[in-house]
Amino acid sequence: MTERLAPGIMADAPGRRWSRGTKNAAKRREAGVAALFLTPWMLGLVLLTLGPMLYSLYLAFTDYDLLSPPRWVGLDNFTAMASDPRFLASAGVTFAYVAVSVPLLLVISMLVALLLNTKMRFLTGYRALFYLPSLLGASVAIAALWRQVFGDEGLLNAALAIFGIEHGSWVGDPSTALGTIVVLSVWAFGSTMIIFLAGLRQVPSELYEAAAVDGAGRIRRFFSITVPMLTPLIFFNALMGTINAFQAFTGAYVISGGTGGPVNSTLFYTLYLYQRGFAQLDMGYASAMAWLLVLVLAVFTALFFWSARYWVFYGDK
């Protein structure tokens, strides 16, 4: 038998009756508690993220050296980049680094993931071993170690000397210095490999069995089944790898001693931005470079998402 309630009285559970006013008061208390817990995050977002970003956008149109008030110069900082040889060199180095390091990172991490997806002994230990560099790869200590390994009397030259090969400092040679930083970035492939490995575990084994019955070999199965099924992960890893590569800084700073040398061969975009902002106190120019980098990343991200419709395969489509 349904119990009738007086107007303004609600029941949300057997035996419990709430007036409309009591329920609204409870909702207001919940909203107040939520707002109270969100306040630190909102303050951090406004004061530490949005505020500095907007101020940086303003400084991009000014001449500001930290010692005197900003002076509005319009687009001068952006137009000056076109005639700045060090800016052009840093852009060239960064694009070369992205073009080489990202594909190399994807290929090596996928090959290692394929190897670790097989039934082999001590598999858990191998996974931990390969993942470990990704935890250390971006640290200053590892970059400093890398500089010693590729130095004039480093470990690499000592190993090559066994075979009678002599070479000077790899980080001091303009033709090989950028390559050492590429190797440093690819060396930390663990997190990318783990994502590929998780994706390989999701590929239905029935697909491989059906392809094997049809006579498809390993290579044909890899390109016809494995690669298409992994395209969402390839897309994700390529996008994140590209964004990270454009922002690479620590390795170049430590290996080159903060100079970007030799002969600007390791002058990454972010390193030159740092030099203009904190070494030359040209905050207006540095802010303009930072916002140009944001624009470039936005363009690359848009291109990735636009191209995804042509090569990323989702099983539900």
N, C-alpha and C positions, 0 to 999 in steps of 0.2 A: 504494500500500500504506500503510495507516494505521499510524503508529508508536504503540506502546503506551508510556505514561509511568508511572513509579512513583507510588504514592500521595503526595499533597502536592506533585506537580510539575505545572505547567500550561504550556501553550504557546499564546501569543497571536499568534504570527507564525512563518512558516517559519524554522526555524533558531534560534529564541529560546525558551529555557525559563526559567520563573520558578517558584521555590518559593512556596508560599502565604505563608510568612512574609515573603519578600522583597517580594511584591506588597502585603501589608498595610503594611509599613514605608514603601513608596513612597507609598501613599495617605495615611498619617499625615503624611509630609513635605509633601505637597501641601496637606493641610488646614492644617498649621501655617503654610505660606507664605501661604495665603489669609487665615488669621486675622490674620497679621502686617500684611498690606496693608489689611485691613478695620478694624484697630484705630483708626486716626485718625478714620475715618468714624463708628465706633461711639462714640468718645469725644465727637466733635462732636455727635452725635445726643443723647447723654445729657446732656452738660454745657451745650450751647448751645440745645437745642430742648426735649427732654422735661422736663429739670430746671426751666428757667424757666417752662415752661407749667404744671407742677404747682404751683410756688411761686406763680405768678400766680393759680391757682385758689384756693389757700389765702388769698392776700391779698384776694380778692374778698369774703371773709367777715370781714374785719378792718378796723379803723381804723388806717391806717398812713401816717405823714407823713415817712418816711425818717430822722427825727431821734430817734424813740423806738421801742421795740419794738412790733410789731403787737399790737393789742388785739382779741380776738374779739368781733364784734358780730352774728354770725349773718346773717340775711337783711336787715339794716337798709340796706345799700347798695343792694340791689335794690328794696326798698319805697320808698326815698327818691327813686328815679327818677320814680315816678308823680307826685310833687308838685314836681318840679324843672322850672320853665318852660324853662330853657335846654336841658335834655335833651330835652324834648318838641319844642322848636323844631329842634334838631339832627336828631332823627329825622324830622320832617316835611320838612326841607330835603333830607335824604339820600334819602328815598323819592321825593320829587318829581324829584330829579336822576336817580335810577335809571329812573323811569317815562318820562322824556323822552329822556335821552341814549342809553339802550340801543336802543330802537326806531329812533331817528334814525340811530344809528351803523350799524345793520344795513341800513336802507334805502339810505343814501348809499353805503356800501361795496359793496352788491350792484349798484346802478346804475352805479357806476364800473367794477366788474368786468365787467358786461355790455358797457359801452362799450369796454373794453380787450380784450374777447374777439373783437372784429371785426377784419377785415383792414384795417389803416390804416398809414400811413407813420409811422416813428419810434416804433413801438410800444414797443420796449425802453426808449427814453428816457422815454416817458410813464410806464411802470411804475415806473422808478426815481424819477421825480419825485413820483409819488403816494405811493410808499412812504416817501420821506424823512421826512415829518412824524411818522410813527410812531416813528422813531428818536429824534426830538427832543421829541416832544409832552409827555413826563412830566418833562422837565428843569426845574430851577429857572430857568435862563436864559430858556427859552421862556415860562414863566409870568410872569417879570418883563417880558419883551417884550410879552406879552399885556396886561399892566396899562397899559403905555404906549400901546398901540394903541387901547385902549378908554377911555383917560383923557380928561380935559376938553379937552386940546389934542392928542389923539392922531390917528393916521392916519385912523380911521373918521370922526371929526368933520370932519377936513379934506376928506375925500372928499364928505361930505354937504353941506358948505358950498358946493361947486361948484354944487349944485342948489338952493341957497337954504334948506337945511334946517339948523336949529340945534338942538343937543342938548347937554346938560351931560355930565358924566362918566358913562359907562355902568357903570363899576364902583362909582361912588359913589351910584347910584340903586338903592334897594331893589327896585324893580320890574324892573330889568334886570341886576343884578349876577350873579344865578344863571345867567341866560342866557349871559353871557360865558364862564362856566366850562363850560357845556354845549357851546358852540361850540368851546372849547379841546379838550374831550375828543373831539368828533366830528371835529375837524380832523386828529387822529392816527388816521385810519381805515385806514392802509396795511396793517397786518398782517391785519386782518379782510378787507380787499379781496383780498389775495393768496390767502387761503384760499378765498374764493368763486371767484376766478379759476381756481384749481387744480381746483375742483369742476366748473366749467363745461366745462373741457377733458375731463372724464371722461364727460360726457353723450353717449351714442351718437348720431351724426348721423342714423342710420337712423330714429330716432324722429321727428325733425323732418321728414325727407323723407316718411315715411308720413303724418304729420299734414298736411303741405302738400298731398299728393295728395288727402287727404280734404277739403280746402278750409278747414282751420283757419288763421286769420290769426295775425299776430305775437302779439297779446295772448292769444289762446286758447292758443297754443303755450307762451307764457311761464307761464301759470297751470296748464296741464294737463301740461306736461312739465318745464320748467325748475325751477319751484318745488318740485314733489314730489321731483325728483331731488336737489335741494339741501337738503332738510329735515334730513339728518344734520349738514350743515355749519351750517345755521341754528341747530339745537339747540346745537351746540358753541359757536358764536360768541355766541349769546344767553346761554348759561350762563357762559362766561368773562367776557363783557361785564358781566353782572350782578354777578358776584363782584368784579370790578375796580371797578365803579362804587360798590359799597358801601364799598370801602376807599379811595376817592378822598381825597387829602389835599393834595398839593403845590400844585395850582392854587389851591385855596381858601386855603391858608396864605399864599401869596405875593401873590395878588391882594388879599386883605383885610388884609394886613399881620399876619396871625396873630390877628386879632380876631374873624373871622367876620362882620364888618359889611358893609355898614351895616344896622343894626336886625336883626342875626342872619340876614340874608338869605343869607349864604354860610357859616353855621355848620354845617359838615358834622359828621357823627357822629364821625369820626376826629379832626377838629380840636378838638371839645369834649373828647374823651377825652384828647387831648394837653394841653389847657389844665388839666384837672383833675389829671392826673398830674404834669406837669412845671412848670406855672406855679403851681398851688395846692398842690402836693405832697400831693395826696389820692390816694395810690396804691391804697388799698382801693376807693374809688369807681371809679377808672379801670380797675382790674382787673375789677370787676364789669361795667363797660360793655364791656370787651373780650370777656368770655365771653358776654355777651348778644349781641354781634355774631356771635360764632362760632355761637351757637344759631340766630340768624336766617339766617345763610348756610347752615347745615345744613338748615333747613326749606325754604329756596328751592331748594337743590340737590335735595332729595328730591321737591319738587313738579315740578321740571323732569323728573326721571327718571320720575316717575309719569305725567305727562302725555304723555311721549314716545310711549307705546304707541298714542296716539290720533292723532298727527299726524306722526310721523317715519316716513318710508318708506325701507325698505331693499330693495334690488333682489333679494335672495335670499329674501324672504318674500312 
